[in-house]
């Protein structure tokens, strides 16, 4: 799962928490243009496997997904 952190009505970390509450916990990659150390720590503490800074080159996303899926 790939999710932006900054969204209207709730942030991506909160959304992922709600998804986990219903019993589904896919690996999550969070993205935002404005990472701070505290925000990155919060994302990682709440299950993020990666934190990417936007703008993200498509190849970076492809490589991240391959790494998560253990693909060559």
N, C-alpha and C positions, 0 to 999 in steps of 0.2 A: 504494500500500500504506500502511496506517495501522497503527502498532504502538506499544504501550505500552513504555516503557523498562524499568520494574520488573515482572519476571515471575519465577515460581518456576523454578529450575534454570538459567536463563541470562537475561541481559538482552536487550532488544530490539535493541540495537546488535550484540551477538554473533550473535543470530539472523539479522539482516540480512547480516552478514559470511558466514555459512554459505550463505545463499541466493545471494549473489554468487559464492561459490566454485563453485557448480554451474552458473554461467553465466547466471543470471537477475538482472537489476538494475533492478527497477521503481523509479520515483520513490517515495521513502519520506517519510512524515510521522511523526515520533516525538511521543509525548505522555507526559507525566508530571506529577505534582502537585508535584514537588520538583526543579525545574531549578536547577543551580548554573552558574556561568560555565564551569567546567571540563567539566561534563557536556554542556552545550550545544555547546561547542567540539568535544568528542569526537564527538557525534552529527553535527555538520556535517562534520567531517573524514572521517567514515565514510559519507558519502553522503546525509545528510538534506537534503531540500529545504525543510523547515519543522520547527519545534519548537513545539509547542503546550502550554500549561500547563492541566492539569485543575483544576477542572471546565471543560469546553469546551462552550460553547453550540452546539447543532446548526447554527445559522446560520453560525458560524465554520468548522465543518467543511465545510459546503456551499460556502462562499465559497473555502476553501482548495482543494477539489477542482476547482471551476470554474476557478480560476486555473491550476492544474496542467494541466488539460485544455484550456485556452484557450477556455472557453465563456463566453458572455455572462451 
